[in-house]
Amino acid sequence: MTSYFIHALDRHGELAMAHRVQGTDDLDALAAGVRCSDFHTIEIWQGERFVARVKLASLDAADARNL
């Protein structure tokens, strides 16, 4: 298992919250980050290594045509 940090960013892109998770790989850490977020932008870090940034948002009926 590897330690990753999940950073939740506020609407200004500033760090609002961070917590550590254990994961088997980058995708496992990303899945944990998505589960922890409530429509925030999240970043996944493994030490100094940037893994991913994901902006989560709610979808509505107008978004269906783009899926």
Sequence and secondary structure as in RCSB ss.txt:
>XXXX:A:sequence
MTSYFIHALDRHGELAMAHRVQGTDDLDALAAGVRCSDFHTIEIWQGERFVARVKLASLDAADARNL
>XXXX:A:secstr
 EEEEEEEE TTS EEEEEEEEESSHHHHHHHHHHH SS EEEEEETTEEEEEEE     GGGGGG 
